[in-house]
Amino acid sequence: MRIYLSILLALFSTGAFAQPGNEKVIDGIVAVIGENMILKSDVEEQFAAYLNSGKAVDGNTRCELFEDLLFNKLLLNQAETDSLYPSEGQIDDEINRRLRYFINQFGSQKKLEEFYEKSVDEIRIEFHDPIKEQLMIQRMQGQISGAVEVSPGDVRSFFEDVMMDSLPNINAQVELAQIVKKPPIDEAERTRVRNKLLELRERVLAGEDFGTLAYLYSEDPGSARENGVLGPMGRAELVPEFAAVAFTLEKGETSGIVETEFGYHLIQMVERVGTKVNARHILLIPKVQPEDLIEAKQFLDTLKGNIAKYDSLSFTTAAILYSDDKDTKNSGGLILNPMTGSSKFEMDQVSQIDPSLYLMLDRMEEGDVAGPELAQMRDGSRAYRLVKLVDIVEAHEANLKQDYQYIQELATQYKQNEVMNSWIEKRVNSFYIRVDDSYSTCQFRFNWLPKTISATEETPEPEEAPAPKTEGKE
C-alpha cells in the first residue's frame, strides 16, 4: 500500500537544501493544475531524493514521483479554494523546526551555512513558500481523510481480505522497564556553580561579551559552539522555568541565575521574533560527587533484593514509588519507544537509542532484572538504574493476536488511501489540468491526460485558461 505525499512532505523535499554544485536541469513546465504549475526541475529533484533514499527504482519510478506532484498540486488548488491558509506564525514554527533539525545534523549553524553556501536568513526565505504550500496540502489531506477510523471488524476484514496473501514478517521485539535513582547534588557543589555564574554575570555587566563567555564556559554543547545562541523558540519549546524568565527580558538584558532540570543558567535576550524569543545562555551543571553515586547504587542494590524477596513488592510498584525518572515512573517503569510511541522495541532500535541498554539485554532472559548500572540520562546527568526485560516477542509472521496495533495502523492507512483515491477521482476533472506529452506513456493511477502541452510551451496566460471548476468541500 502506498501512502501518497510521503516523499513530497519529507523534511528534505525543500529546494533550499539542494546541494551546491549539482548540474542544472534544463527547465520547463511539465504540468499546469489550476493556477499552479510543475517544472521539470521539480520532478528531477524528487527523483534525486528518491535515489538517495536507497529505494528500488524501475522504469515507472519517475512517472510515480511526477504523479505524486500532481496529487500535491490538486490538493493545493482545493486548499486555496477552501482558504486553508496557515498563519505566518505557523509557517515560522515549521521553518524553525526544520532548521533546528538540520543544524543538529551538521553540528552547528556555521557548518550548515558553509555546506549549502547560504546564510540561515537566505535558507529561511527560500523555505517560506514551499513550507506554506506543504502546510496547506497537509491541512487539505487532513480534511479529506483525517477523520477516518477503523472498527475491530474493519481491522479483521483488512487482515483477512488484504494482508492474508502476503503477511509481513515481524522482527523480534522486547518490552523493557526501568527504575532510575539519581544521586543527590551536594549543596556545596550547588553553591560553587551559583558563585561561578554570579562571577560570569558580573563580567558581562562590566562589559565582557556574553557570547564569548558562553563559548568558553557553557556546558550546553549544542549552543556553546554558537556563542550560547538558542535560536527563536516559543514558550512550549523551552522548559517552564527558563521560559518564565526569558520572556520577561528586554533586548540585551541579562538575567539572574535560573535553575532548571538541566542545571543553572544565565540568560541574555538577543531579540524577539514574533511570539518567540531568541536568547543566548550559559549553562553550568553541578557535578555529582563519587560518594553520592555510590549511595544511589547501594539504594538500588537493596531495592533489587527486596523485589526478589517480597512478593508484595513488584518491579512495577517499586518504579512508581522510588524511580526518579519522570518519563517512566508513572507507567511502572515501562520505557516507550520514541520511534514508534509503543512499548515494543526491535533490537536494532534499542542499539540506536541506548547502546548501553542494548549491551545489558545481551545477558538477560525474560523476567530478569539487571543492574544497578550507570547510565546517562536525557538531560546529560548520570544515574544508576535497574532494568527489567518484561517481555520477548520472537520473530514471527504477522497475526491479529500479537500485532493488533500494527495491523490497525495499516488498516487505517488503507482506508485513508481509499478515501483519498475516491476524492481524487472526483476532483481530477474539476480543475484545469494540462500535462506535458512526454509523460503520455506513463502508467498513472488516475487520468491526468485529457489535455497535453508540449515541452516547450510557455505558461498559459490566466485569461487563456478556463476558470477552475470546484465542487466545494466534501
TIZAVEX-59815 format. One record per residue (C-alpha): residue number from 1; y, x, z. Coordinates in nm, 3 decimals, padded with zeros to 5 digits. Layout:
+-----+---------+---------+---------+
! num !      yy !      xx !      zz !
+-----+---------+---------+---------+
! NUM !       Y !       X !       Z !
...
+-----+---------+---------+---------+
//
This chain:
+-----+---------+---------+---------+
! num !      yy !      xx !      zz !
+-----+---------+---------+---------+
!   1 !  00.000 !  00.000 !  00.000 !
!   2 !  00.336 !  00.134 ! -00.100 !
!   3 !  00.641 !  00.080 !  00.116 !
!   4 !  00.943 !  00.059 ! -00.113 !
!   5 !  01.250 !  00.272 ! -00.050 !
!   6 !  01.070 !  00.518 !  00.175 !
!   7 !  01.177 !  00.813 ! -00.037 !
!   8 !  01.527 !  00.695 ! -00.107 !
!   9 !  01.607 !  00.619 !  00.255 !
!  10 !  01.470 !  00.951 !  00.381 !
!  11 !  01.700 !  01.195 !  00.556 !
!  12 !  01.703 !  01.435 !  00.267 !
!  13 !  01.796 !  01.195 ! -00.010 !
!  14 !  02.170 !  01.252 !  00.012 !
!  15 !  02.310 !  01.455 ! -00.275 !
!  16 !  02.538 !  01.651 ! -00.043 !
!  17 !  02.233 !  01.855 !  00.053 !
!  18 !  02.129 !  01.964 ! -00.294 !
!  19 !  02.056 !  02.333 ! -00.264 !
!  20 !  02.320 !  02.550 ! -00.434 !
!  21 !  02.216 !  02.748 ! -00.738 !
!  22 !  01.985 !  02.485 ! -00.888 !
!  23 !  02.017 !  02.433 ! -01.261 !
!  24 !  02.230 !  02.136 ! -01.359 !
!  25 !  02.062 !  01.844 ! -01.528 !
!  26 !  02.232 !  01.719 ! -01.845 !
!  27 !  02.352 !  01.391 ! -01.702 !
!  28 !  02.382 !  01.043 ! -01.843 !
!  29 !  02.350 !  00.678 ! -01.747 !
!  30 !  01.988 !  00.560 ! -01.750 !
!  31 !  02.033 !  00.215 ! -01.594 !
!  32 !  02.301 ! -00.037 ! -01.504 !
!  33 !  02.237 ! -00.314 ! -01.250 !
!  34 !  02.531 ! -00.544 ! -01.192 !
!  35 !  02.823 ! -00.318 ! -01.113 !
!  36 !  02.606 ! -00.022 ! -01.010 !
!  37 !  02.454 !  00.248 ! -01.226 !
!  38 !  02.178 !  00.508 ! -01.205 !
!  39 !  02.226 !  00.855 ! -01.351 !
!  40 !  01.957 !  01.081 ! -01.489 !
!  41 !  02.051 !  01.333 ! -01.219 !
!  42 !  01.970 !  01.069 ! -00.953 !
!  43 !  01.616 !  01.041 ! -01.090 !
!  44 !  01.572 !  01.418 ! -01.110 !
!  45 !  01.695 !  01.466 ! -00.751 !
!  46 !  01.436 !  01.215 ! -00.630 !
!  47 !  01.165 !  01.385 ! -00.836 !
!  48 !  01.256 !  01.728 ! -00.694 !
!  49 !  01.245 !  01.590 ! -00.338 !
!  50 !  00.907 !  01.433 ! -00.410 !
!  51 !  00.770 !  01.763 ! -00.542 !
!  52 !  00.896 !  01.942 ! -00.230 !
!  53 !  00.712 !  01.690 ! -00.011 !
!  54 !  00.380 !  01.820 ! -00.147 !
!  55 !  00.257 !  01.476 ! -00.253 !
!  56 !  00.036 !  01.436 ! -00.560 !
!  57 !  00.216 !  01.391 ! -00.892 !
!  58 !  00.087 !  01.216 ! -01.203 !
!  59 !  00.227 !  01.110 ! -01.538 !
!  60 !  00.389 !  00.796 ! -01.394 !
!  61 !  00.546 !  00.951 ! -01.082 !
!  62 !  00.892 !  00.992 ! -01.235 !
!  63 !  00.876 !  00.627 ! -01.350 !
!  64 !  00.781 !  00.512 ! -00.999 !
!  65 !  01.075 !  00.701 ! -00.849 !
!  66 !  01.304 !  00.553 ! -01.111 !
!  67 !  01.177 !  00.206 ! -01.019 !
!  68 !  01.250 !  00.283 ! -00.652 !
!  69 !  01.609 !  00.350 ! -00.757 !
!  70 !  01.615 !  00.021 ! -00.946 !
!  71 !  01.492 ! -00.160 ! -00.633 !
!  72 !  01.770 !  00.000 ! -00.431 !
!  73 !  02.043 ! -00.094 ! -00.676 !
!  74 !  01.911 ! -00.451 ! -00.690 !
!  75 !  01.925 ! -00.472 ! -00.311 !
!  76 !  02.269 ! -00.310 ! -00.310 !
!  77 !  02.404 ! -00.565 ! -00.554 !
!  78 !  02.277 ! -00.852 ! -00.340 !
!  79 !  02.416 ! -00.683 ! -00.025 !
!  80 !  02.757 ! -00.663 ! -00.193 !
!  81 !  02.730 ! -01.029 ! -00.295 !
!  82 !  02.644 ! -01.123 !  00.065 !
!  83 !  02.917 ! -00.890 !  00.206 !
!  84 !  02.674 ! -00.687 !  00.419 !
!  85 !  02.921 ! -00.401 !  00.460 !
!  86 !  02.881 ! -00.161 !  00.754 !
!  87 !  03.183 ! -00.067 !  00.963 !
!  88 !  03.333 !  00.281 !  00.938 !
!  89 !  03.211 !  00.341 !  01.293 !
!  90 !  02.852 !  00.267 !  01.191 !
!  91 !  02.883 !  00.498 !  00.891 !
!  92 !  03.027 !  00.775 !  01.111 !
!  93 !  02.744 !  00.731 !  01.363 !
!  94 !  02.483 !  00.778 !  01.089 !
!  95 !  02.665 !  01.077 !  00.938 !
!  96 !  02.686 !  01.242 !  01.281 !
!  97 !  02.318 !  01.175 !  01.350 !
!  98 !  02.214 !  01.342 !  01.027 !
!  99 !  02.450 !  01.635 !  01.073 !
! 100 !  02.310 !  01.698 !  01.421 !
! 101 !  01.959 !  01.694 !  01.275 !
! 102 !  02.045 !  01.945 !  01.004 !
! 103 !  02.244 !  02.170 !  01.237 !
! 104 !  01.948 !  02.175 !  01.474 !
! 105 !  01.716 !  02.267 !  01.185 !
! 106 !  01.937 !  02.556 !  01.075 !
! 107 !  02.017 !  02.672 !  01.428 !
! 108 !  02.395 !  02.647 !  01.403 !
! 109 !  02.675 !  02.477 !  01.212 !
! 110 !  02.779 !  02.812 !  01.065 !
! 111 !  02.433 !  02.874 !  00.915 !
! 112 !  02.428 !  02.524 !  00.769 !
! 113 !  02.766 !  02.577 !  00.604 !
! 114 !  02.668 !  02.920 !  00.472 !
! 115 !  02.345 !  02.793 !  00.319 !
! 116 !  02.500 !  02.496 !  00.140 !
! 117 !  02.831 !  02.671 !  00.066 !
! 118 !  03.021 !  02.371 !  00.203 !
! 119 !  03.210 !  02.307 !  00.524 !
! 120 !  03.088 !  02.035 !  00.756 !
! 121 !  03.400 !  01.836 !  00.667 !
! 122 !  03.309 !  01.857 !  00.297 !
! 123 !  02.950 !  01.755 !  00.372 !
! 124 !  03.080 !  01.466 !  00.582 !
! 125 !  03.293 !  01.341 !  00.290 !
! 126 !  03.002 !  01.367 !  00.045 !
! 127 !  02.773 !  01.183 !  00.287 !
! 128 !  03.005 !  00.886 !  00.327 !
! 129 !  02.940 !  00.674 !  00.017 !
! 130 !  02.563 !  00.739 ! -00.014 !
! 131 !  02.512 !  00.657 !  00.355 !
! 132 !  02.726 !  00.345 !  00.325 !
! 133 !  02.500 !  00.230 !  00.040 !
! 134 !  02.184 !  00.315 !  00.235 !
! 135 !  02.301 !  00.114 !  00.536 !
! 136 !  02.376 ! -00.184 !  00.310 !
! 137 !  02.032 ! -00.156 !  00.147 !
! 138 !  01.865 ! -00.141 !  00.489 !
! 139 !  02.056 ! -00.450 !  00.603 !
! 140 !  01.956 ! -00.640 !  00.290 !
! 141 !  01.596 ! -00.532 !  00.333 !
! 142 !  01.607 ! -00.649 !  00.693 !
! 143 !  01.740 ! -00.989 !  00.590 !
! 144 !  01.461 ! -01.031 !  00.337 !
! 145 !  01.157 ! -00.910 !  00.530 !
! 146 !  01.273 ! -00.803 !  00.876 !
! 147 !  01.166 ! -01.127 !  01.044 !
! 148 !  00.809 ! -01.105 !  00.914 !
! 149 !  00.547 ! -01.144 !  01.188 !
! 150 !  00.169 ! -01.149 !  01.174 !
! 151 ! -00.065 ! -01.350 !  01.393 !
! 152 ! -00.402 ! -01.222 !  01.520 !
! 153 ! -00.557 ! -01.434 !  01.245 !
! 154 ! -00.338 ! -01.262 !  00.985 !
! 155 ! -00.447 ! -00.922 !  01.117 !
! 156 ! -00.815 ! -01.015 !  01.098 !
! 157 ! -00.775 ! -01.159 !  00.746 !
! 158 ! -00.592 ! -00.845 !  00.635 !
! 159 ! -00.864 ! -00.624 !  00.778 !
! 160 ! -01.148 ! -00.823 !  00.619 !
! 161 ! -00.988 ! -00.901 !  00.282 !
! 162 ! -00.770 ! -00.595 !  00.212 !
! 163 ! -00.890 ! -00.299 !  00.418 !
! 164 ! -01.265 ! -00.352 !  00.416 !
! 165 ! -01.320 ! -00.197 !  00.073 !
! 166 ! -01.165 !  00.136 !  00.175 !
! 167 ! -01.149 !  00.174 !  00.551 !
! 168 ! -00.949 !  00.481 !  00.660 !
! 169 ! -01.093 !  00.739 !  00.895 !
! 170 ! -00.912 !  00.760 !  01.230 !
! 171 ! -00.886 !  01.110 !  01.375 !
! 172 ! -00.999 !  01.181 !  01.731 !
! 173 ! -00.737 !  01.078 !  01.986 !
! 174 ! -00.669 !  01.135 !  02.354 !
! 175 ! -00.475 !  00.948 !  02.622 !
! 176 ! -00.304 !  01.155 !  02.890 !
! 177 ! -00.125 !  01.107 !  03.222 !
! 178 !  00.068 !  01.348 !  03.444 !
! 179 !  00.216 !  01.390 !  03.790 !
! 180 !  00.515 !  01.623 !  03.796 !
! 181 !  00.659 !  01.796 !  04.100 !
! 182 !  00.996 !  01.960 !  04.053 !
! 183 !  01.079 !  02.223 !  04.314 !
! 184 !  01.397 !  02.155 !  04.511 !
! 185 !  01.700 !  02.368 !  04.434 !
! 186 !  01.813 !  02.585 !  04.723 !
! 187 !  02.162 !  02.486 !  04.845 !
! 188 !  02.273 !  02.849 !  04.840 !
! 189 !  02.186 !  02.861 !  04.468 !
! 190 !  02.383 !  02.541 !  04.403 !
! 191 !  02.682 !  02.694 !  04.580 !
! 192 !  02.653 !  03.014 !  04.374 !
! 193 !  02.658 !  02.816 !  04.046 !
! 194 !  02.952 !  02.597 !  04.153 !
! 195 !  03.151 !  02.903 !  04.259 !
! 196 !  03.083 !  03.071 !  03.923 !
! 197 !  03.208 !  02.761 !  03.738 !
! 198 !  03.520 !  02.747 !  03.956 !
! 199 !  03.587 !  03.109 !  03.864 !
! 200 !  03.546 !  03.031 !  03.492 !
! 201 !  03.777 !  02.730 !  03.525 !
! 202 !  04.045 !  02.947 !  03.683 !
! 203 !  04.014 !  03.191 !  03.392 !
! 204 !  04.061 !  02.904 !  03.143 !
! 205 !  04.366 !  02.775 !  03.331 !
! 206 !  04.504 !  03.130 !  03.333 !
! 207 !  04.492 !  03.136 !  02.951 !
! 208 !  04.147 !  03.265 !  02.853 !
! 209 !  03.975 !  03.088 !  02.564 !
! 210 !  03.724 !  02.822 !  02.679 !
! 211 !  03.513 !  02.869 !  02.365 !
! 212 !  03.474 !  03.242 !  02.421 !
! 213 !  03.367 !  03.188 !  02.782 !
! 214 !  03.120 !  02.921 !  02.668 !
! 215 !  02.972 !  03.165 !  02.416 !
! 216 !  02.936 !  03.433 !  02.684 !
! 217 !  02.821 !  03.230 !  02.985 !
! 218 !  02.693 !  02.882 !  02.893 !
! 219 !  02.320 !  02.827 !  02.940 !
! 220 !  02.303 !  02.547 !  02.682 !
! 221 !  02.154 !  02.742 !  02.387 !
! 222 !  02.239 !  02.476 !  02.131 !
! 223 !  02.613 !  02.460 !  02.198 !
! 224 !  02.680 !  02.810 !  02.339 !
! 225 !  02.649 !  02.969 !  01.993 !
! 226 !  02.908 !  02.712 !  01.873 !
! 227 !  03.152 !  02.816 !  02.148 !
! 228 !  03.039 !  02.519 !  02.355 !
! 229 !  03.130 !  02.252 !  02.097 !
! 230 !  02.900 !  01.948 !  02.101 !
! 231 !  03.047 !  01.758 !  01.804 !
! 232 !  03.161 !  01.393 !  01.804 !
! 233 !  02.948 !  01.181 !  02.037 !
! 234 !  02.965 !  00.826 !  02.171 !
! 235 !  02.904 !  00.723 !  02.531 !
! 236 !  02.544 !  00.629 !  02.462 !
! 237 !  02.470 !  00.978 !  02.325 !
! 238 !  02.579 !  01.154 !  02.645 !
! 239 !  02.430 !  01.139 !  02.993 !
! 240 !  02.635 !  00.893 !  03.204 !
! 241 !  02.791 !  01.149 !  03.441 !
! 242 !  02.909 !  01.366 !  03.150 !
! 243 !  03.045 !  01.070 !  02.952 !
! 244 !  03.230 !  00.928 !  03.253 !
! 245 !  03.441 !  01.244 !  03.274 !
! 246 !  03.464 !  01.344 !  02.906 !
! 247 !  03.616 !  01.011 !  02.802 !
! 248 !  03.899 !  01.047 !  03.056 !
! 249 !  04.020 !  01.388 !  02.937 !
! 250 !  04.324 !  01.450 !  02.719 !
! 251 !  04.315 !  01.691 !  02.426 !
! 252 !  04.284 !  02.048 !  02.558 !
! 253 !  04.231 !  01.933 !  02.919 !
! 254 !  03.956 !  02.099 !  03.124 !
! 255 !  03.755 !  01.904 !  03.380 !
! 256 !  03.642 !  01.998 !  03.724 !
! 257 !  03.273 !  02.058 !  03.793 !
! 258 !  03.043 !  01.781 !  03.665 !
! 259 !  02.682 !  01.755 !  03.784 !
! 260 !  02.413 !  01.603 !  03.561 !
! 261 !  02.034 !  01.621 !  03.543 !
! 262 !  02.075 !  01.935 !  03.328 !
! 263 !  02.288 !  02.132 !  03.575 !
! 264 !  02.661 !  02.184 !  03.634 !
! 265 !  02.925 !  02.162 !  03.360 !
! 266 !  03.286 !  02.237 !  03.282 !
! 267 !  03.411 !  02.009 !  03.001 !
! 268 !  03.710 !  02.056 !  02.773 !
! 269 !  03.831 !  01.790 !  02.530 !
! 270 !  03.860 !  01.909 !  02.170 !
! 271 !  03.963 !  01.581 !  02.007 !
! 272 !  03.894 !  01.209 !  01.992 !
! 273 !  03.720 !  01.088 !  01.677 !
! 274 !  03.746 !  00.710 !  01.666 !
! 275 !  03.533 !  00.577 !  01.950 !
! 276 !  03.376 !  00.920 !  02.005 !
! 277 !  03.480 !  01.237 !  02.182 !
! 278 !  03.434 !  01.588 !  02.052 !
! 279 !  03.408 !  01.808 !  02.360 !
! 280 !  03.301 !  02.158 !  02.444 !
! 281 !  03.128 !  02.252 !  02.767 !
! 282 !  02.995 !  02.538 !  02.975 !
! 283 !  02.660 !  02.463 !  03.138 !
! 284 !  02.519 !  02.664 !  03.428 !
! 285 !  02.172 !  02.579 !  03.558 !
! 286 !  02.076 !  02.652 !  03.920 !
! 287 !  01.769 !  02.873 !  03.930 !
! 288 !  01.455 !  02.773 !  04.116 !
! 289 !  01.357 !  03.019 !  04.386 !
! 290 !  00.996 !  03.151 !  04.382 !
! 291 !  00.921 !  03.010 !  04.727 !
! 292 !  01.028 !  02.661 !  04.613 !
! 293 !  00.791 !  02.681 !  04.316 !
! 294 !  00.510 !  02.778 !  04.549 !
! 295 !  00.591 !  02.477 !  04.770 !
! 296 !  00.572 !  02.240 !  04.470 !
! 297 !  00.237 !  02.389 !  04.365 !
! 298 !  00.095 !  02.355 !  04.714 !
! 299 !  00.205 !  01.989 !  04.731 !
! 300 !  00.018 !  01.908 !  04.408 !
! 301 ! -00.289 !  02.105 !  04.524 !
! 302 ! -00.305 !  01.884 !  04.832 !
! 303 ! -00.238 !  01.567 !  04.630 !
! 304 ! -00.514 !  01.654 !  04.383 !
! 305 ! -00.759 !  01.697 !  04.668 !
! 306 ! -00.659 !  01.362 !  04.821 !
! 307 ! -00.703 !  01.182 !  04.485 !
! 308 ! -01.057 !  01.321 !  04.462 !
! 309 ! -01.132 !  01.248 !  04.829 !
! 310 ! -00.995 !  00.898 !  04.883 !
! 311 ! -01.096 !  00.603 !  04.664 !
! 312 ! -00.777 !  00.419 !  04.769 !
! 313 ! -00.552 !  00.683 !  04.607 !
! 314 ! -00.587 !  00.672 !  04.230 !
! 315 ! -00.408 !  00.906 !  03.990 !
! 316 ! -00.201 !  00.608 !  03.871 !
! 317 ! -00.086 !  00.520 !  04.222 !
! 318 ! -00.013 !  00.884 !  04.306 !
! 319 !  00.203 !  00.917 !  03.993 !
! 320 !  00.408 !  00.609 !  04.088 !
! 321 !  00.453 !  00.733 !  04.445 !
! 322 !  00.504 !  01.105 !  04.401 !
! 323 !  00.586 !  01.210 !  04.043 !
! 324 !  00.936 !  01.345 !  03.976 !
! 325 !  00.921 !  01.271 !  03.602 !
! 326 !  01.123 !  00.953 !  03.548 !
! 327 !  00.985 !  00.907 !  03.193 !
! 328 !  00.623 !  00.866 !  03.307 !
! 329 !  00.605 !  00.781 !  03.677 !
! 330 !  00.658 !  00.404 !  03.640 !
! 331 !  00.372 !  00.382 !  03.389 !
! 332 !  00.135 !  00.551 !  03.633 !
! 333 !  00.196 !  00.889 !  03.472 !
! 334 !  00.094 !  00.777 !  03.120 !
! 335 !  00.253 !  01.002 !  02.858 !
! 336 !  00.388 !  00.833 !  02.543 !
! 337 !  00.358 !  00.999 !  02.203 !
! 338 !  00.717 !  01.050 !  02.077 !
! 339 !  00.589 !  01.050 !  01.717 !
! 340 !  00.433 !  00.703 !  01.736 !
! 341 !  00.552 !  00.536 !  02.057 !
! 342 !  00.191 !  00.471 !  02.163 !
! 343 ! -00.010 !  00.636 !  02.439 !
! 344 ! -00.259 !  00.789 !  02.191 !
! 345 ! -00.230 !  01.147 !  02.066 !
! 346 ! -00.417 !  01.322 !  01.790 !
! 347 ! -00.499 !  01.677 !  01.894 !
! 348 ! -00.268 !  01.838 !  01.639 !
! 349 !  00.016 !  01.619 !  01.769 !
! 350 ! -00.045 !  01.748 !  02.122 !
! 351 ! -00.029 !  02.107 !  01.998 !
! 352 !  00.303 !  02.040 !  01.820 !
! 353 !  00.466 !  01.853 !  02.108 !
! 354 !  00.340 !  02.056 !  02.404 !
! 355 !  00.135 !  02.370 !  02.329 !
! 356 !  00.064 !  02.439 !  02.699 !
! 357 ! -00.077 !  02.087 !  02.737 !
! 358 ! -00.299 !  02.147 !  02.435 !
! 359 ! -00.443 !  02.459 !  02.598 !
! 360 ! -00.521 !  02.261 !  02.916 !
! 361 ! -00.713 !  01.998 !  02.717 !
! 362 ! -00.945 !  02.259 !  02.573 !
! 363 ! -01.105 !  02.292 !  02.918 !
! 364 ! -01.121 !  01.922 !  03.010 !
! 365 ! -01.362 !  01.630 !  02.986 !
! 366 ! -01.269 !  01.262 !  03.000 !
! 367 ! -01.156 !  01.170 !  03.354 !
! 368 ! -01.083 !  01.531 !  03.456 !
! 369 ! -00.763 !  01.623 !  03.639 !
! 370 ! -00.632 !  01.971 !  03.560 !
! 371 ! -00.366 !  02.178 !  03.732 !
! 372 ! -00.138 !  02.231 !  03.902 !
! 373 !  00.004 !  02.430 !  03.613 !
! 374 !  00.359 !  02.543 !  03.550 !
! 375 !  00.537 !  02.358 !  03.268 !
! 376 !  00.882 !  02.345 !  03.113 !
! 377 !  01.043 !  02.001 !  03.131 !
! 378 !  01.261 !  01.822 !  02.873 !
! 379 !  01.579 !  01.939 !  03.049 !
! 380 !  01.466 !  02.302 !  03.038 !
! 381 !  01.373 !  02.321 !  03.407 !
! 382 !  01.037 !  02.442 !  03.535 !
! 383 !  00.799 !  02.231 !  03.739 !
! 384 !  00.433 !  02.207 !  03.830 !
! 385 !  00.218 !  01.921 !  03.704 !
! 386 ! -00.125 !  01.767 !  03.728 !
! 387 ! -00.267 !  01.633 !  03.401 !
! 388 ! -00.542 !  01.374 !  03.367 !
! 389 ! -00.743 !  01.322 !  03.048 !
! 390 ! -00.753 !  00.944 !  03.072 !
! 391 ! -00.947 !  00.864 !  02.757 !
! 392 ! -01.102 !  01.025 !  02.450 !
! 393 ! -01.149 !  00.827 !  02.130 !
! 394 ! -01.381 !  01.006 !  01.891 !
! 395 ! -01.308 !  01.022 !  01.518 !
! 396 ! -01.426 !  00.700 !  01.358 !
! 397 ! -01.385 !  00.453 !  01.076 !
! 398 ! -01.102 !  00.207 !  01.147 !
! 399 ! -01.210 ! -00.108 !  01.328 !
! 400 ! -01.034 ! -00.401 !  01.496 !
! 401 ! -01.164 ! -00.326 !  01.847 !
! 402 ! -01.033 !  00.030 !  01.874 !
! 403 ! -00.745 !  00.026 !  01.627 !
! 404 ! -00.589 ! -00.318 !  01.652 !
! 405 ! -00.231 ! -00.191 !  01.691 !
! 406 ! -00.264 !  00.040 !  01.390 !
! 407 ! -00.414 ! -00.237 !  01.174 !
! 408 ! -00.147 ! -00.481 !  01.294 !
! 409 !  00.125 ! -00.241 !  01.174 !
! 410 ! -00.044 ! -00.210 !  00.833 !
! 411 ! -00.080 ! -00.588 !  00.810 !
! 412 !  00.289 ! -00.633 !  00.889 !
! 413 !  00.388 ! -00.380 !  00.622 !
! 414 !  00.159 ! -00.552 !  00.373 !
! 415 !  00.313 ! -00.893 !  00.442 !
! 416 !  00.665 ! -00.743 !  00.424 !
! 417 !  00.576 ! -00.599 !  00.084 !
! 418 !  00.457 ! -00.938 ! -00.034 !
! 419 !  00.786 ! -01.098 !  00.076 !
! 420 !  00.984 ! -00.818 ! -00.090 !
! 421 !  00.784 ! -00.846 ! -00.414 !
! 422 !  00.847 ! -01.219 ! -00.425 !
! 423 !  01.219 ! -01.163 ! -00.371 !
! 424 !  01.235 ! -00.902 ! -00.647 !
! 425 !  01.053 ! -01.126 ! -00.895 !
! 426 !  01.310 ! -01.398 ! -00.834 !
! 427 !  01.612 ! -01.165 ! -00.847 !
! 428 !  01.520 ! -00.927 ! -01.127 !
! 429 !  01.677 ! -01.160 ! -01.386 !
! 430 !  01.966 ! -01.270 ! -01.164 !
! 431 !  02.180 ! -00.961 ! -01.222 !
! 432 !  02.294 ! -00.790 ! -01.538 !
! 433 !  02.028 ! -00.519 ! -01.591 !
! 434 !  02.013 ! -00.261 ! -01.869 !
! 435 !  01.759 !  00.024 ! -01.873 !
! 436 !  01.755 !  00.334 ! -02.094 !
! 437 !  01.496 !  00.303 ! -02.372 !
! 438 !  01.346 !  00.641 ! -02.274 !
! 439 !  01.180 !  00.450 ! -01.985 !
! 440 !  01.031 !  00.183 ! -02.211 !
! 441 !  00.680 !  00.333 ! -02.183 !
! 442 !  00.683 !  00.337 ! -01.801 !
! 443 !  00.424 !  00.135 ! -01.616 !
! 444 !  00.661 ! -00.067 ! -01.398 !
! 445 !  00.556 ! -00.323 ! -01.141 !
! 446 !  00.837 ! -00.556 ! -01.247 !
! 447 !  01.001 ! -00.643 ! -01.577 !
! 448 !  01.317 ! -00.433 ! -01.585 !
! 449 !  01.329 ! -00.402 ! -01.964 !
! 450 !  01.464 ! -00.722 ! -02.122 !
! 451 !  01.762 ! -00.516 ! -02.239 !
! 452 !  01.787 ! -00.143 ! -02.313 !
! 453 !  02.060 !  00.113 ! -02.361 !
! 454 !  02.043 !  00.441 ! -02.545 !
! 455 !  02.056 !  00.765 ! -02.352 !
! 456 !  02.398 !  00.847 ! -02.494 !
! 457 !  02.561 !  00.508 ! -02.437 !
! 458 !  02.867 !  00.510 ! -02.216 !
! 459 !  02.908 !  00.294 ! -01.908 !
! 460 !  02.980 ! -00.061 ! -02.026 !
! 461 !  03.332 ! -00.182 ! -01.964 !
! 462 !  03.339 ! -00.456 ! -01.699 !
! 463 !  03.460 ! -00.717 ! -01.948 !
! 464 !  03.165 ! -00.648 ! -02.180 !
! 465 !  02.906 ! -00.715 ! -01.909 !
! 466 !  02.814 ! -01.072 ! -01.825 !
! 467 !  02.927 ! -01.184 ! -01.481 !
! 468 !  02.649 ! -01.127 ! -01.226 !
! 469 !  02.439 ! -01.432 ! -01.154 !
! 470 !  02.330 ! -01.484 ! -00.797 !
! 471 !  02.123 ! -01.744 ! -00.626 !
! 472 !  02.276 ! -01.688 ! -00.284 !
! 473 !  02.085 ! -01.587 !  00.028 !
! 474 !  01.721 ! -01.664 !  00.080 !
+-----+---------+---------+---------+
//
